[in-house]
Amino acid sequence: MSLTTYRRDLQARKRELAGLLRQRQKIDERMARLQPLISHLEGLCRELGDRTAKEHAAKVELTTGLTELARVTLEEAFIPLSTTELKQRMEAKGFDFSHYSNPLSSIHVVLRRLVKGGQVKVVPQKGGKKAYQWVTTVDHLLSLLNAFGNAAERAQAKGVQVKPGPDRQAAASSRSVTLRKDS
């Protein structure tokens, strides 16, 4: 290659570099304009997000009563909750207790109804305090099995014996039980 070719190539590379530096300067200027705009938009989104969350909490309160929210909160907890803990979790979900003269008393009334209905069970705590836990399907089935076992024990105590019928295969397949009173 000749000297002229090198000089032409050098000039082309310098022009290319100058063009890239101009592009970089435009990009830097654009980035400098975007950064404050992005910060401003982030603040607006945060503010609107907070407002939306508060509006959603208000809707939850309007559509969900004290009893329903207590049910949902206990079911989600998986652990026994004291009345105070239940109230705190309900407040965290956005429930407003300000129109209740005695919120804990209202919660106690709801819990008593739920316990009486078999949806919630009382779990004794240290110091004679009570906690409340949602009764799961498994808990319900276990209580039915215990009740069945207790009924069988009472039947045996009265002299009623529970034995399979003469055809054990048929009894097992149809799950039938023959009751016989011993003399």
C-alpha positions, 0 to 999 in steps of 0.5 A: 500500500502507498502512503496516499492510501494510508492517509486516506484510510487515516482520514476516514477513521478520524471522521468515523471517530468524530462521528461516533463522538458526536453520537456519544455526546447526543446519547449522553445529553439524552441520558442526562435529560431522561434521568430526572424524568425517570426519577419523577415518574418513579415517584408518581408511580409510587404515589399512585401505587400507594393510593391504589393500595389504600383504595383496594383496602377500602374496597376489601373493607366494604365487601368483606365483613368482620366475620369473613375477614376473620375466617380468611385471616385464620385460614391463611395463618396455619398457626393459632392466633390470639385475639390481638394477633388476629386483630393486627393481621386484619388491620394489616389487610386494611380493615378499619376498626375505627367505627367499633367501640371495642374491636377486641370484644367484637372479634371475641363474639365472632370467634365464639360463633366460629367455634360453635359452628365448628369452623375454628378451634380453641388452642390453650396457650400458656397462662390460661390464654386462648388462641384460635385456629382454623379447622382444616379438612384433615382436622374435621376428618380426624374428629369424625374418626374419633367420634366413630371410635368413641361410639364403637367403645360406648357400644361395646361397653353396653354389650353390643359387639361389632363383628363382620357378617358371615360372608367376610368378603361381601362384608368387606366389599360392601363395607357393611357391619352386622351388629349383634347383642351378646347375651 
